[in-house]
Amino acid sequence: MGNVLNQQPFKAIYLVYATTSLLAKLPFWTLWYLRPSARPRSAWTLKRALIVRVLQELFAIGTVVDLRGGPKPAVAAKLPDSVLKDAKSAWVEPIPDELFCGELRKYAEITGVKPVGIPGYWLLKKGYKWTGPKAIPGEKTLLHFHGGAFAYGSARPSDLTANFTRGILQHSLTLERTFAVDCRLAASAPRPQINPFPAALLDCLAGYWYLVQEAGFEPQNIILAGDSAGANFAIALVRHLLENPTPSLPPPGRLLVLSPCLDLLITRCGPESSVVRNASTDIFGALPEGELFGKYSIVSYLGPLPLEEAGTNRYISPMSLDIRPGPDGLALCKGFPETYIVAGGAERIADDARALKERMDADGVKAVLDIPPDALHDFVVFTWHEPERTETLRRICHWIDASDSV
């Protein structure tokens, strides 16, 4: 924000005006939403209606005033254990060359991306006695890829998305710890262009390799999990493992995706689509007519790749209606592990989750679809989003705990 105030005085004036206006509107919104029928969803509480309205206003301000700050580091710094609570840090080495293959290598050569080392973080159940990263025989764990529209967020235990894995540890009877990798974040103009596709995906692969080869977890005892853009990574990683089988790194036992972002150009946009029906209830608010949703993030993630890749590449937008066939044609989920799919019934991209369930059903994959009707995008990371958050976490954990092995 300092950059805005110092270098963009006209935007700074707008920011002051918009913030003052937002504060002035709060009492009026409160009075208006006292009637449940006046809320975007009558089932919402007054508190939720106000939170969503404020988030929508902040999103609108962010489309006018650039609040992203200065250039990002190419790789995030690792936090020392001394500043962490119920967590431990780790360093994840770059993937070996044998895994740098297939479509990932092909596109990495186009975009100039290379495997690198990255930080990772173990989150621990309260009271867990840390003895090191090595798995005990039969131990299960969850590998989390955080959301953030490919360009934001962090795997640090203080990040908002860590509320998801902390919730899992709270309610699961079998998981004692989870692991998250601090994937590289994409950026583009007006900042230096860094970390386009498939940088973050290579980092996810490195995290999985670390759990199997360094920590000693059996692949069938690992749940790959991701929220929003992280769900995109999780599905792409399974795809890479299936299309490029390696004896030392089989696919994981299960897959868990939350509010998956799987159709970047939003090819399902008819009047009955979630992108239209939920425009007024999505936390990101309305867009100017003709504006591409998440444009900065998509452009950053693509880097030098043409925009059409966001609609045709199975590693980037697997649920696009314009997807190019893969090795198994359009059976894009053939061979996938058992999957639990979560989305909010009030979010703009809920149709991505529904499309994934339909594709998995068609490809013979056992999948559960869980869409609380009045929930928001990525609602499991918001501790105020009750009762849906706790109810959903309990259902997920029942699914995790139901079998002796993942």
C-alpha positions as a Python dict, from the first residue, in 0.01 Angstrom:
ca = {
    (1, 'M'): (0, 0, 0),
    (2, 'G'): (294, 231, 58),
    (3, 'N'): (374, 208, -312),
    (4, 'V'): (23, 326, -394),
    (5, 'L'): (45, 626, -162),
    (6, 'N'): (394, 728, -268),
    (7, 'Q'): (394, 652, -640),
    (8, 'Q'): (29, 668, -748),
    (9, 'P'): (-128, 976, -584),
    (10, 'F'): (-452, 965, -783),
    (11, 'K'): (-508, 602, -694),
    (12, 'A'): (-423, 689, -335),
    (13, 'I'): (-701, 950, -337),
    (14, 'Y'): (-941, 688, -474),
    (15, 'L'): (-831, 441, -205),
    (16, 'V'): (-904, 691, 73),
    (17, 'Y'): (-1241, 772, -83),
    (18, 'A'): (-1335, 405, -133),
    (19, 'T'): (-1235, 306, 220),
    (20, 'T'): (-1427, 596, 373),
    (21, 'S'): (-1727, 511, 156),
    (22, 'L'): (-1716, 147, 266),
    (23, 'L'): (-1718, 244, 633),
    (24, 'A'): (-2006, 484, 573),
    (25, 'K'): (-2210, 212, 402),
    (26, 'L'): (-2179, -41, 684),
    (27, 'P'): (-2463, 98, 900),
    (28, 'F'): (-2697, 110, 599),
    (29, 'W'): (-2611, -247, 496),
    (30, 'T'): (-2672, -357, 854),
    (31, 'L'): (-3019, -205, 859),
    (32, 'W'): (-3101, -339, 514),
    (33, 'Y'): (-2990, -694, 593),
    (34, 'L'): (-3185, -710, 919),
    (35, 'R'): (-3460, -867, 708),
    (36, 'P'): (-3351, -1218, 597),
    (37, 'S'): (-3541, -1170, 272),
    (38, 'A'): (-3314, -875, 184),
    (39, 'R'): (-2994, -1079, 216),
    (40, 'P'): (-2832, -1230, -96),
    (41, 'R'): (-2926, -1569, 53),
    (42, 'S'): (-3215, -1571, 300),
    (43, 'A'): (-3047, -1859, 488),
    (44, 'W'): (-2740, -1645, 556),
    (45, 'T'): (-2694, -1485, 895),
    (46, 'L'): (-2668, -1108, 920),
    (47, 'K'): (-2298, -1150, 997),
    (48, 'R'): (-2233, -1353, 681),
    (49, 'A'): (-2428, -1115, 460),
    (50, 'L'): (-2220, -823, 590),
    (51, 'I'): (-1889, -1007, 557),
    (52, 'V'): (-1965, -1101, 197),
    (53, 'R'): (-2068, -746, 113),
    (54, 'V'): (-1747, -607, 260),
    (55, 'L'): (-1536, -865, 74),
    (56, 'Q'): (-1710, -772, -251),
    (57, 'E'): (-1636, -404, -190),
    (58, 'L'): (-1272, -479, -115),
    (59, 'F'): (-1247, -684, -434),
    (60, 'A'): (-1392, -391, -631),
    (61, 'I'): (-1138, -156, -474),
    (62, 'G'): (-859, -399, -561),
    (63, 'T'): (-955, -397, -930),
    (64, 'V'): (-895, -21, -940),
    (65, 'V'): (-606, 21, -695),
    (66, 'D'): (-312, -218, -721),
    (67, 'L'): (-244, -336, -367),
    (68, 'R'): (-19, -630, -453),
    (69, 'G'): (298, -459, -334),
    (70, 'G'): (643, -478, -487),
    (71, 'P'): (820, -756, -676),
    (72, 'K'): (795, -1103, -524),
    (73, 'P'): (1094, -1326, -450),
    (74, 'A'): (1130, -1610, -697),
    (75, 'V'): (1119, -1858, -405),
    (76, 'A'): (973, -1787, -61),
    (77, 'A'): (1207, -1785, 238),
    (78, 'K'): (1181, -2070, 489),
    (79, 'L'): (1067, -1974, 838),
    (80, 'P'): (1274, -2108, 1129),
    (81, 'D'): (1110, -2350, 1369),
    (82, 'S'): (1161, -2099, 1652),
    (83, 'V'): (878, -1879, 1520),
    (84, 'L'): (634, -2165, 1455),
    (85, 'K'): (369, -2307, 1688),
    (86, 'D'): (242, -2665, 1641),
    (87, 'A'): (441, -2670, 1319),
    (88, 'K'): (783, -2755, 1179),
    (89, 'S'): (961, -2631, 868),
    (90, 'A'): (1140, -2837, 606),
    (91, 'W'): (1342, -2781, 291),
    (92, 'V'): (1219, -2968, -17),
    (93, 'E'): (1489, -3039, -273),
    (94, 'P'): (1423, -3005, -649),
    (95, 'I'): (1279, -3311, -821),
    (96, 'P'): (1530, -3553, -976),
    (97, 'D'): (1568, -3540, -1352),
    (98, 'E'): (1381, -3869, -1399),
    (99, 'L'): (1062, -3698, -1281),
    (100, 'F'): (1116, -3388, -1494),
    (101, 'C'): (943, -3533, -1797),
    (102, 'G'): (630, -3541, -2011),
    (103, 'E'): (412, -3234, -2055),
    (104, 'L'): (574, -3062, -1758),
    (105, 'R'): (917, -3068, -1918),
    (106, 'K'): (776, -2972, -2257),
    (107, 'Y'): (607, -2659, -2121),
    (108, 'A'): (892, -2578, -1882),
    (109, 'E'): (1124, -2552, -2180),
    (110, 'I'): (882, -2309, -2344),
    (111, 'T'): (833, -2090, -2036),
    (112, 'G'): (1190, -2112, -1906),
    (113, 'V'): (1099, -2279, -1577),
    (114, 'K'): (1331, -2515, -1390),
    (115, 'P'): (1292, -2734, -1080),
    (116, 'V'): (1410, -2560, -762),
    (117, 'G'): (1414, -2622, -389),
    (118, 'I'): (1127, -2478, -184),
    (119, 'P'): (1016, -2453, 180),
    (120, 'G'): (756, -2683, 325),
    (121, 'Y'): (569, -2687, 655),
    (122, 'W'): (442, -2964, 876),
    (123, 'L'): (128, -2879, 1074),
    (124, 'L'): (95, -3087, 1390),
    (125, 'K'): (-206, -3198, 1588),
    (126, 'K'): (-202, -3036, 1931),
    (127, 'G'): (6, -3249, 2167),
    (128, 'Y'): (188, -3433, 1886),
    (129, 'K'): (543, -3526, 1986),
    (130, 'W'): (772, -3434, 1697),
    (131, 'T'): (1054, -3684, 1640),
    (132, 'G'): (1139, -3583, 1285),
    (133, 'P'): (979, -3614, 942),
    (134, 'K'): (1010, -3993, 906),
    (135, 'A'): (678, -4178, 887),
    (136, 'I'): (599, -4460, 1124),
    (137, 'P'): (476, -4783, 955),
    (138, 'G'): (124, -4741, 819),
    (139, 'E'): (106, -4369, 901),
    (140, 'K'): (-127, -4157, 688),
    (141, 'T'): (-81, -3793, 601),
    (142, 'L'): (-224, -3519, 384),
    (143, 'L'): (-23, -3309, 137),
    (144, 'H'): (-183, -2967, 94),
    (145, 'F'): (-144, -2724, -197),
    (146, 'H'): (-272, -2382, -95),
    (147, 'G'): (-508, -2164, -295),
    (148, 'G'): (-449, -1805, -401),
    (149, 'A'): (-530, -1782, -772),
    (150, 'F'): (-180, -1899, -874),
    (151, 'A'): (-33, -1562, -770),
    (152, 'Y'): (-108, -1515, -400),
    (153, 'G'): (-100, -1694, -67),
    (154, 'S'): (149, -1909, 117),
    (155, 'A'): (192, -2248, 280),
    (156, 'R'): (311, -2084, 601),
    (157, 'P'): (117, -2196, 908),
    (158, 'S'): (-5, -1838, 963),
    (159, 'D'): (-171, -1820, 620),
    (160, 'L'): (-550, -1823, 595),
    (161, 'T'): (-556, -2149, 401),
    (162, 'A'): (-385, -2329, 690),
    (163, 'N'): (-723, -2313, 863),
    (164, 'F'): (-826, -2598, 636),
    (165, 'T'): (-552, -2837, 744),
    (166, 'R'): (-581, -2729, 1108),
    (167, 'G'): (-950, -2816, 1084),
    (168, 'I'): (-865, -3156, 939),
    (169, 'L'): (-623, -3226, 1224),
    (170, 'Q'): (-883, -3117, 1477),
    (171, 'H'): (-1153, -3354, 1350),
    (172, 'S'): (-960, -3651, 1208),
    (173, 'L'): (-908, -3954, 1430),
    (174, 'T'): (-620, -4091, 1222),
    (175, 'L'): (-413, -3796, 1096),
    (176, 'E'): (-150, -3656, 1332),
    (177, 'R'): (21, -3415, 1091),
    (178, 'T'): (-11, -3266, 746),
    (179, 'F'): (244, -3121, 507),
    (180, 'A'): (222, -2819, 276),
    (181, 'V'): (464, -2692, 12),
    (182, 'D'): (527, -2322, -42),
    (183, 'C'): (482, -2329, -419),
    (184, 'R'): (630, -2055, -632),
    (185, 'L'): (382, -1775, -707),
    (186, 'A'): (334, -1640, -1057),
    (187, 'A'): (360, -1269, -1137),
    (188, 'S'): (341, -1047, -1445),
    (189, 'A'): (334, -682, -1550),
    (190, 'P'): (365, -433, -1395),
    (191, 'R'): (598, -660, -1196),
    (192, 'P'): (874, -873, -1345),
    (193, 'Q'): (730, -1188, -1496),
    (194, 'I'): (823, -1490, -1283),
    (195, 'N'): (717, -1847, -1215),
    (196, 'P'): (473, -1923, -1498),
    (197, 'F'): (331, -2270, -1558),
    (198, 'P'): (452, -2528, -1468),
    (199, 'A'): (669, -2381, -1186),
    (200, 'A'): (417, -2437, -906),
    (201, 'L'): (331, -2782, -1037),
    (202, 'L'): (699, -2884, -1029),
    (203, 'D'): (703, -2769, -666),
    (204, 'C'): (397, -2981, -587),
    (205, 'L'): (568, -3280, -746),
    (206, 'A'): (876, -3210, -534),
    (207, 'G'): (659, -3204, -221),
    (208, 'Y'): (510, -3541, -308),
    (209, 'W'): (856, -3684, -382),
    (210, 'Y'): (974, -3552, -44),
    (211, 'L'): (694, -3730, 143),
    (212, 'V'): (753, -4061, -34),
    (213, 'Q'): (1132, -4072, -69),
    (214, 'E'): (1254, -3854, 218),
    (215, 'A'): (984, -3893, 483),
    (216, 'G'): (907, -4253, 387),
    (217, 'F'): (528, -4236, 353),
    (218, 'E'): (370, -4504, 136),
    (219, 'P'): (191, -4345, -163),
    (220, 'Q'): (-135, -4523, -77),
    (221, 'N'): (-126, -4353, 264),
    (222, 'I'): (-102, -4001, 120),
    (223, 'I'): (-403, -3781, 46),
    (224, 'L'): (-333, -3507, -207),
    (225, 'A'): (-540, -3204, -116),
    (226, 'G'): (-579, -2856, -260),
    (227, 'D'): (-812, -2561, -228),
    (228, 'S'): (-906, -2333, -521),
    (229, 'A'): (-594, -2301, -741),
    (230, 'G'): (-428, -2560, -517),
    (231, 'A'): (-699, -2807, -622),
    (232, 'N'): (-596, -2737, -981),
    (233, 'F'): (-239, -2834, -886),
    (234, 'A'): (-352, -3152, -709),
    (235, 'I'): (-545, -3276, -1012),
    (236, 'A'): (-264, -3183, -1250),
    (237, 'L'): (-13, -3367, -1031),
    (238, 'V'): (-219, -3687, -1036),
    (239, 'R'): (-247, -3649, -1413),
    (240, 'H'): (132, -3619, -1446),
    (241, 'L'): (191, -3928, -1230),
    (242, 'L'): (-56, -4132, -1433),
    (243, 'E'): (69, -4018, -1773),
    (244, 'N'): (435, -4065, -1676),
    (245, 'P'): (441, -4377, -1454),
    (246, 'T'): (753, -4408, -1241),
    (247, 'P'): (809, -4714, -1016),
    (248, 'S'): (962, -4495, -745),
    (249, 'L'): (663, -4261, -733),
    (250, 'P'): (317, -4417, -781),
    (251, 'P'): (2, -4201, -759),
    (252, 'P'): (-141, -4118, -413),
    (253, 'G'): (-411, -4314, -238),
    (254, 'R'): (-678, -4043, -239),
    (255, 'L'): (-754, -3695, -368),
    (256, 'L'): (-936, -3413, -189),
    (257, 'V'): (-1026, -3091, -370),
    (258, 'L'): (-1198, -2783, -227),
    (259, 'S'): (-1363, -2521, -450),
    (260, 'P'): (-1154, -2646, -743),
    (261, 'C'): (-1061, -2391, -1010),
    (262, 'L'): (-1060, -2609, -1323),
    (263, 'D'): (-1197, -2396, -1607),
    (264, 'L'): (-997, -2074, -1615),
    (265, 'L'): (-1178, -1918, -1911),
    (266, 'I'): (-1519, -2015, -1767),
    (267, 'T'): (-1659, -2197, -2069),
    (268, 'R'): (-1981, -2277, -1881),
    (269, 'C'): (-2143, -1934, -1876),
    (270, 'G'): (-2509, -1983, -1977),
    (271, 'P'): (-2797, -1829, -1782),
    (272, 'E'): (-2825, -2135, -1554),
    (273, 'S'): (-2451, -2159, -1489),
    (274, 'S'): (-2310, -2094, -1143),
    (275, 'V'): (-2105, -1806, -1279),
    (276, 'V'): (-2430, -1626, -1365),
    (277, 'R'): (-2658, -1751, -1086),
    (278, 'N'): (-2406, -1681, -811),
    (279, 'A'): (-2268, -1351, -936),
    (280, 'S'): (-2428, -1163, -645),
    (281, 'T'): (-2328, -1415, -375),
    (282, 'D'): (-1966, -1485, -468),
    (283, 'I'): (-1709, -1324, -238),
    (284, 'F'): (-1525, -1173, -535),
    (285, 'G'): (-1817, -958, -647),
    (286, 'A'): (-1922, -845, -992),
    (287, 'L'): (-1682, -769, -1277),
    (288, 'P'): (-1699, -497, -1540),
    (289, 'E'): (-1874, -624, -1852),
    (290, 'G'): (-1636, -820, -2073),
    (291, 'E'): (-1368, -844, -1803),
    (292, 'L'): (-1199, -1185, -1769),
    (293, 'F'): (-1239, -1320, -1416),
    (294, 'G'): (-896, -1348, -1254),
    (295, 'K'): (-723, -1191, -1553),
    (296, 'Y'): (-401, -1096, -1373),
    (297, 'S'): (-365, -1444, -1224),
    (298, 'I'): (-433, -1621, -1554),
    (299, 'V'): (-191, -1400, -1749),
    (300, 'S'): (74, -1449, -1478),
    (301, 'Y'): (28, -1826, -1469),
    (302, 'L'): (47, -1858, -1847),
    (303, 'G'): (356, -1640, -1881),
    (304, 'P'): (461, -1654, -2247),
    (305, 'L'): (196, -1913, -2335),
    (306, 'P'): (-99, -1794, -2546),
    (307, 'L'): (-431, -1733, -2372),
    (308, 'E'): (-591, -2026, -2555),
    (309, 'E'): (-383, -2263, -2337),
    (310, 'A'): (-605, -2159, -2045),
    (311, 'G'): (-898, -2314, -2229),
    (312, 'T'): (-743, -2614, -2402),
    (313, 'N'): (-458, -2748, -2184),
    (314, 'R'): (-564, -3043, -1966),
    (315, 'Y'): (-297, -2952, -1709),
    (316, 'I'): (-434, -2599, -1671),
    (317, 'S'): (-811, -2616, -1732),
    (318, 'P'): (-910, -2984, -1723),
    (319, 'M'): (-1284, -2913, -1707),
    (320, 'S'): (-1294, -2663, -1994),
    (321, 'L'): (-1545, -2745, -2267),
    (322, 'D'): (-1270, -2666, -2519),
    (323, 'I'): (-1012, -2906, -2379),
    (324, 'R'): (-772, -3087, -2611),
    (325, 'P'): (-792, -3468, -2575),
    (326, 'G'): (-522, -3644, -2375),
    (327, 'P'): (-371, -3992, -2413),
    (328, 'D'): (-710, -4143, -2322),
    (329, 'G'): (-909, -3898, -2533),
    (330, 'L'): (-1156, -3705, -2322),
    (331, 'A'): (-1146, -3962, -2041),
    (332, 'L'): (-939, -3711, -1848),
    (333, 'C'): (-984, -3875, -1506),
    (334, 'K'): (-924, -4236, -1603),
    (335, 'G'): (-716, -4407, -1333),
    (336, 'F'): (-760, -4130, -1074),
    (337, 'P'): (-775, -4231, -706),
    (338, 'E'): (-1090, -4207, -497),
    (339, 'T'): (-1179, -3839, -467),
    (340, 'Y'): (-1375, -3610, -234),
    (341, 'I'): (-1496, -3290, -402),
    (342, 'V'): (-1616, -2987, -203),
    (343, 'A'): (-1759, -2659, -328),
    (344, 'G'): (-1988, -2384, -203),
    (345, 'G'): (-2335, -2365, -351),
    (346, 'A'): (-2310, -1983, -352),
    (347, 'E'): (-1975, -1956, -530),
    (348, 'R'): (-1914, -1852, -889),
    (349, 'I'): (-1712, -2160, -992),
    (350, 'A'): (-1931, -2428, -832),
    (351, 'D'): (-1986, -2574, -1179),
    (352, 'D'): (-1618, -2670, -1195),
    (353, 'A'): (-1678, -2912, -906),
    (354, 'R'): (-1994, -3049, -1065),
    (355, 'A'): (-1816, -3099, -1397),
    (356, 'L'): (-1534, -3284, -1222),
    (357, 'K'): (-1781, -3519, -1052),
    (358, 'E'): (-1952, -3590, -1385),
    (359, 'R'): (-1619, -3657, -1554),
    (360, 'M'): (-1508, -3891, -1276),
    (361, 'D'): (-1837, -4079, -1285),
    (362, 'A'): (-1798, -4124, -1660),
    (363, 'D'): (-1438, -4245, -1618),
    (364, 'G'): (-1520, -4496, -1344),
    (365, 'V'): (-1362, -4304, -1056),
    (366, 'K'): (-1522, -4330, -714),
    (367, 'A'): (-1602, -3971, -614),
    (368, 'V'): (-1807, -3787, -354),
    (369, 'L'): (-1953, -3443, -429),
    (370, 'D'): (-2028, -3226, -125),
    (371, 'I'): (-2182, -2885, -197),
    (372, 'P'): (-2348, -2710, 99),
    (373, 'P'): (-2609, -2492, -76),
    (374, 'D'): (-2535, -2158, 92),
    (375, 'A'): (-2158, -2188, 133),
    (376, 'L'): (-1899, -1957, -23),
    (377, 'H'): (-1583, -2016, -223),
    (378, 'D'): (-1317, -2195, -16),
    (379, 'F'): (-1542, -2169, 288),
    (380, 'V'): (-1347, -2424, 492),
    (381, 'V'): (-1066, -2170, 540),
    (382, 'F'): (-1300, -1917, 704),
    (383, 'T'): (-1342, -1996, 1072),
    (384, 'W'): (-1654, -1776, 1087),
    (385, 'H'): (-1829, -1980, 816),
    (386, 'E'): (-2041, -2193, 1045),
    (387, 'P'): (-2209, -2436, 1064),
    (388, 'E'): (-2104, -2547, 713),
    (389, 'R'): (-1732, -2540, 783),
    (390, 'T'): (-1737, -2776, 1081),
    (391, 'E'): (-2004, -3001, 929),
    (392, 'T'): (-1803, -3038, 609),
    (393, 'L'): (-1473, -3097, 788),
    (394, 'R'): (-1639, -3374, 989),
    (395, 'R'): (-1772, -3540, 671),
    (396, 'I'): (-1428, -3515, 508),
    (397, 'C'): (-1259, -3664, 813),
    (398, 'H'): (-1510, -3948, 829),
    (399, 'W'): (-1413, -4024, 468),
    (400, 'I'): (-1043, -4006, 560),
    (401, 'D'): (-1079, -4218, 873),
    (402, 'A'): (-1321, -4476, 731),
    (403, 'S'): (-1054, -4717, 609),
    (404, 'D'): (-740, -4855, 769),
    (405, 'S'): (-535, -4729, 475),
    (406, 'V'): (-600, -4435, 248),
}
